[in-house]
Amino acid sequence: MKYKILFITSFLLASFTLVAQNLVTGTITDETGQPIPGVNILEKKTTNGAVSDFDGNYSIKVNDNATLVFSYVGFKTQELVVDGKNTISIVLITDDSQLEEVVLIGYGSVKRDKITSSISSVKGEEIAKMVASNPAEALQGKAAGVQVLSSGGNPGASPQILIRGITSNNGSQPLIVVDGVMLPSGSSLNFINPGDIENFQILKDASASAIYGSRASNGVVLITTKRGKEGKAVINLDISHGTQQLEKINMAGADEYMRVVNLRRTNDGNQPLYDPNDITTDTDWWNEVIENYAPITNVNLRASGGSEKINYAGSLSFFDQQSNYTKGWYQKVTGRFNVDFKISDKITLKQDLSPRMERYENTPGILYNLLRIDPLTDVYIPQSERIGRNSYSIYAASNNSVPNPVGTVARSFNETMFFGFFSNTQLDYDITPELTFSSQFGLNISQSGTDAFQPEYYTNPNQQNEINTVYRNTNQSLDYVLNNTLNFTKTINEKHYLNVLVGLLYDSQNYNYLNGSREGVPDSENPNLWYIDAATGEGLTVNNNESTDNILSGIFRAIYSFDNKYFITASTRVDQSSRFPKDNRTGVFSSTSFAWDVDSEEFFNSEVINNLRLKVGVGEVGNQNISRNGQFFSVGSDSYVFGDDRVVGSYLSQFGNTRLKWETVKDQNLGLEMSLFDNALDFSVEVYKRTSKDLLFNVELPNYTGIPGLVAQNVGSFESKGIDFQIGYNKTMGDFTLGLDLNVSTNESKAKALAPGNEQIFGQNRSDLGNRFIKITEEGETVGLFYGFKYDGIFQNQTEINSHSSENGALLQPNARPGDVRFVDANDDGLLNDDDLQVIGNPFADFYGGLTVNMGYKNFDLSMQWYGTYGNDVFNYPTTFLYSGVQDVNVIAGALDNVWSPTNTSAKYPRLTQQDRNGNYQRPSDLFIEDGSYLRLRNIQLGYNFKLKGFQKCRLYVSGQNLITITNYSGFDPEVAAGGNVINDFGIDYARNPITKTYLLGLNLTL
Amino acid sequence: MKKLVLLVLIFTVLLNISCNKEDFLDQPLTGRQQLDDYFSTEENSVNFVNGIYKKVNGESWWQANFPRQINDMATDDNWSGNTAQPRPDITGIAAYNVFPGSTYFNSFWENHYIGITRANISLERIPDVEMDEDLKLRLLGEAKFLRAFFYFDLVRSFGGVPIVTTYTELLQPEINDKVRSSVEEVYALIEEDLLGAIDGLPLRSEYASQDLGRATKGAAQSLLAKVYLTQEKWNQAQIMANNVMVSGEYSLEPDFANIYSVENHHGVESIFEIGYINNPLYNEIGGHLSITNGSRGDQGWGWGSPTSDLENAFLSEGDNIRLRSTIIKHGEPVYGDPDVTEFDGLPSENKSGRTNRKYYVPVAQRPVPYERGQIPLPYIHLRLADVMLMHAEAAYFNGDENTAKASLQLVRNRVQLTTNMSLTGTALRDAIWKERRLELALEQHRLFDLRRQKINGVPRIALLMGPNGSFVHYNTEVSTDPFETTNLNEPQEKGIFFDAGIHLLWPIPPEEIQLSRGNVVQNPGY
């Protein structure tokens, strides 16, 4: 509001001040100090104008109180009040306004003003600010309606992207398209160098994504890589180095642990296990295993440029990230070379090559054991007991049979080497000025090999391996797309714009593997022998198979606009997929969308609103995201013994479904876009509803069917509704520039209808919580809710236990003692049993959003990226043992203050008991559910630009990632990692390695 | 330039043509046979039936073998035993502080139904296979025997369970709506299957040696005798047991110590046995119990250690021959293993310092590496002594005391115990029951015997367990056993929580209740 007043005031001043003539001169440069020729300089409200010369100089005669308007394609239009000055030099800022931007819409691109559907764009430079192995990390909080779900803090971890909630059950990952080449579903973005990304386009609604038909039901992420521009070579180097820190989790020391273990027994009337006088050990396992700091390095070198005939952009990058364990790291080297050849006036050939190499060692997943192991155990056995043991057998066996995490790390040997090659060839032939034929062949080949070694060791009878094994796993994948399209564009009478696209697309993905292992390497301490060739044991395995997924598609799309006011897009795609039985193979998906630029109307005359656009779209997309072999009933085999010989035993290994068919998602989108105050403020809001039908789902049938595993079925319909809201503000005030971008989204995904027999879909069976599923999806309800017993406080005395009874006085919890949990008899039938299970929490946020702040002052720039969620519940799984010591595992420091005892009656957690006859910790309940709202400073970066001879641009920066987290959640990280299945895995905190705090120092140099 | 354009166009067109649409879209299943093509040959049919057997003991230690071991722990013969590993899902069941969510109930249930479906597929598909008719009859008999075996295990563990007898019904949506059948309905199916199996199966002697381990007529008769006995159909039980005894197919192993031996596969007494061998090329081709039940001082996990109460039962009978081949005791030599003069029963980690001798492999006979899933010690589900004692028990309840005593005597003679031929009435009954305990101790029969055997209508398990149970009384008040009374990490009061209104059946796995949307209901009390 303040700025608005400022603006209006200056406007009024310009209009009413008295008039005097004056010559104004100056130089116009870009942000890097290069002069810009050809800039239009206009005296506002007049026809008086000038153009800058080759050196960016201009001169113009104006009134003293005139306002000059500087405009040039690709730069922001700026206005300056002359105010009697004779010299006005100005730096034009590259235009970040999305209005002039060319937007990829799949098999083509249009100016943003022709877009009728819902597309979010995120610029590459925003992505590159976040130093991470995976560019998706940087998308979090950047675009409305896009959620990035962490998969934990391990090096090389690749997060999941979720666009506008859930309409599909299997894999809610969007389709990723890199320069027009579709990646196989579930592909990690790790392979792409964030520095190579020109921009991300996120196609959120079906009218945008329908052109990707079959694979687009979870939205589409289009990635465009940087290409060369005509001009002299620009060389850019970006180096950053930093450290990652894992915040310590304090577990109970020996004294508290021992008291807990003894209380668990004495509270049951049994003997204590430990005598405090015998205890000499107090191991801090965190310190034994975790390195406080782990380095991270990123180096990026790029060059681009071009001539009339050839434009090129090349890059080489190196990324290295270590884990906070002594094992676990991730390295990658990526190269990219994009070349555009202008063969003739009519023919352009683009050739992109991107080789890449990744090497990594998996980070041991031992946080869980690290927390649970008792502090009374030494790390190593005494020297005197090591005689006759190899170096893998010197780790002490714990008292509570949790594997020694130091030993686990020491015995973990695996390394993966991955090679990938990405090639994209595109030929564009302008048959006539209106008609273009394009043929694209994209190829994505990768090969990876994993070497692993499992040494022989002895800890105790349950934790031992008598013979070592060496493993070698190799796999290869070959994916290609062949797209042939005809594109017709014509503008008639300057009013009618028409664009028609037809095309035929082949998409093929092939994967094969060959894995082998053998026992008995002669010397397990000599890594040079960790090869199958060296092994001499009898036990060996060899596995091999391959799979191919093919899709053949025809596409049609027409875009028509009238007078730049009315825009309409219609598309249809026909897909045939090899994943479905022959009769159900074909899917047809269509969409229509419409936009109206209200601001272009004659009647619309606003000084404040520069742009106003309304959009509405309806469309359908398909989903084939189900196991590629889901249609087949297959037979597997293993071994049995008759006589004294091995025989083959065969069995049904997969129960198929011959009626499997496409899942269809119908999408409705309504949007409003506005820019105000000379485009300083932009605003958009979109409302959507997405409804799936014939939902593909891997159903777990009752076990009495004897069907192994899950069965692929079309089970019903989900509906996802929500609002995406985005507001951006950009302003330059003298030396100060400010950019703010806030997006907030809400979403609710419900199961609209479920097929008979599947009215309840369960997920996440926990045997320790009574072999029950803790997630439920029921007709009419939000998908993937938490399910369990309702916790109703703690029984303070026997009277309370006695009064918790049925009508005829039978106790609901006859085994309860004071200090045990009171559970709610939900159906009020006088019995506490599985009929009383109910919804106890919702893992999905009321809203989530991100705030990006970019500020510049003279040579300094500061950017921040915040992300937060509000109103989501988290199933804090570690609380099932952190306050109970179930199975004598360690408890969190201070647990004794939080468990009920006759002297601590206000505690949240029940009394300590080994027998747990009341099932306090054997039932899923909302005792374990907490509010998971949080706000996190994902990234903060402070940069300083300075001059250095011979360089166009130099910038030094410091940056921090995940430095601040504001939350009431008591667990280790409210950003709960998601597993593969968003519905059933989301919102459960299984204590995966938390996100680390990262501190970085970096340097950008441009030559 | 025109030429270039032409070349590109030709190239593109060729590329498109070379992709044959049908070939492109028909992507077959690779690396696996498909069920509909599978039942085309005799060999495949045999292999599929072989696959059903795999589910008798499960693919690994935890699906079926170990749940049966837990059953033994829930009797007076075994402690939970392993006091080094806090595992309430095992020790709780053994102590009758039953945790319905125990993964072992669930995997036992799931394992058995997968076995049933394998049998159902065989019974539905094999009749249409062109093959030798005798072989076909045999394969169908094997499938029926195994299906009965699975349902019998289920009905004894859980009570009435859902019945699925065909493969076709799995393809119908109504399969989701099954409810539990009555106990009687389940037994009717078991009896029908076993009678069918008896008709179709050959005698053991009619099998070639490489087929030993397949279901036989004798195995089906023995199992049916047990099914009858469990239902107190004394007359039919006696007849069926007698059929086996007079078949001439089986005889008692002369040396009791030789029944369980890595060197005695498919011995003369063995009626239905799971063959185990050592061959590192194949996973899970050998046994597990030597490891899971072995002493923690002897590379074992220490589960299910024998009670001093069981030892006392042998001692009171003066039965040293079976005692020494049933229980190994800490600090003492191991009978039949000259390499061990002082056994390490590790009483600090093992409740009773005792280990099951029947699953013990003498050091010199152990394979290297000595690993779970590679122990060539067979597992015997049915043997002649079991049938003889069933015969004795059935005869007793038929009022045929002399026949009962004759069978009892056969079993006792082998271990050089005299039989009091003047026994009668409940004294005879108790003698037969005690003989079953001593003869079959630690072979995973005890729990079901104690549940079915009743005194004045009260199952014997209820007399042993519970606050007033004799076994609980012995441990808490009488026992002076140096190991059991000092390792209190498994409390002496084991069994005190037993409730006859609940614990004569195990809980239905809660997962199944949820997956069936509540159609499968829980047993009372859980």
Interface residues (C-beta under 8 A of the other chain):
Chain A: N270 Q271 L273 I343 S344 K346 I347 N400 S401 L427 Y429 S439 F441 N460 P461 N462 Q464 E466 I467 L482 N484 L504 Y506 S508 E519 G537 E538 G539 L540 N544 N545 E546 S547 T548 D549 N550 L552 Q576 S577 S578 R579 K582 R585 R628 N629 F632 F633 S634 V635 G636 S637 D638 S639 Y640 V641 F642 G643 D644 D645 R646 V647 V648 G649 S650 Y651 L652 S653 Q654 F655 E700 L701 P702 N703 Y704 T705 G706 I707 P708 A755 P756 G757 N758 E759 Q760 F762 N765 R766 S767 D768 L769 G770 N771 R772 F773 N833 D834 D835 L837 V886 Q887 D888 Q914 Q915 D916 R917 Q922
Chain B: M1 L4 V5 V8 T12 L15 N16 C19 K21 F24 L25 D26 Q27 L29 T30 G31 R32 Q33 Q34 L35 D36 Y38 N44 N47 F48 N50 G51 I52 Y53 K54 E59 A84 Q85 P86 R87 P88 D89 G92 A95 N97 F99 P100 G101 S102 T103 F105 N106 W109 E110 Y113 I114 G115 I116 T117 R118 N120 I121 V161 P162 V164 L170 P173 I175 N176 D177 K178 A208 S209 Q210 D211 L212 G213 R214 H265 H266 I274 G275 Y276 I277 N279 P280 L281 Y282 N283 E284 I285 I291 G294 R296 Q299 G300 W301 G302 V368 P369 Y370 E371 L488 N489 P491 F497 P509 P510 E511 E512 I513 Q514 L515 S516 R517 G518 N519 V520 Q522 Y526
